[in-house]
Amino acid sequence: MKDRLILSIKQKFISKFNSVPILVFSPGRINLIGEHTDYNDGFVFPAAIDKGIVAAIHYSDEHFSSVIAYDVNEQLDFSLEHIQSLKKGGWKNYVLGVVAEIRKKDKHLGNFKLVFGGNIPIGAGLSSSAALENSIVYSLNELFQLGLTKKEMIAISQKAEHNYVGVKCGIMDQYASMFGVKNSALLLDCRHIKATNFKIDFKDYDILLINTNVKHSLAESVYNERRATCEKIVSLLNIKSLRDASEIDLLSIKDQIPEEDYQKVLYVIQENQRVFEASKAVQNNDIKLLGKLFYDSHHGLQHQYQVSCDELDFLVEATKDNDTIIGARMMGSGFGGCTINLIKKGDILDFSNFIKEAFKNKFKTDCNIYNVNLSQGTYLIKS
Ligand code: GLA
């Protein structure tokens, strides 16, 4: 599938621009556990997947740069000298943001032409945005030999999202998409931006993603609100970030803060703990324990951190009296997107039929099911 994608982007580029491009693949990601912990300097356990974005790039002789989004058949022409984020710019702001952030680093960019397209469902919580940002920065780095390290590139991708899209995201998505390792998840320390690779054998189980196909409109504003709540408590506790807080510290200010904020921060502290437990479970081949931690994480996201929604809760709940699934939770920022499930190999078809029908009965819309493999991070495609 990936090969077909690469070929079609390459062909589109050649037919449109009449030159042979440099090609880059940048994957989306899943997250086993550790949700809303990254911007608290905490720990996450993501992996790059075998779905992603292909970017084809070459120099341009024009006095402007051109980017084509193949899947939606849209084109953006812009001058490197006058970059501004666009109202309702969608994908364009990710591109413009990355270019603007590179320029802030005093790196010389010439004009370029680029075509990108992919096979990650948009808005599914699989980080199509990080894949896009990374594909742009990586391909520009290659084309203009900018000498950026991978760490510098993911910082650029993240800033593009902060400053041009307006989401104050953490570093998990960009890191996983850039540094992913085949068949492995990355236990990432988001303060030191350092990861340990865990080769994963899910034994008799497989990862299954179920996409609610919804993205509730409050998703972005609530994301920034949650971050602000965490920062408020950080300053009350006089610490650097919630990573440094213990449950005892939090108890010491319990009567000074609303119960809702207490629960949110408690969730973050406990979720960090779960990330460690999950990595140990993987090390010990205890996939059942990993599944239990999925359920605990979802419970916290639903009731304490309050970023779930009816569709996600329904999908998780529906797995509970089904012993073919040993763990399920919402994945990513919340208010829509996918659940991640640990399902017994061989039962995928039966379960998929069951859940599709149940979801349709309840919400009168379809959910989608994906199988993914843990894969390599962003790379140059050798021609
Ligand atoms: C989004 C953000 C990440 C992270 C997750 C929640 O995917 O981009 O930085 O905060 O939400 O874990």
Residues whose N, C-alpha, C, O or C-beta is under 5 A from the ligand:
A	BS01	GLA	G34 E35 H36 T37 D38 C169 G170 I171 M172 D173 G332 S333
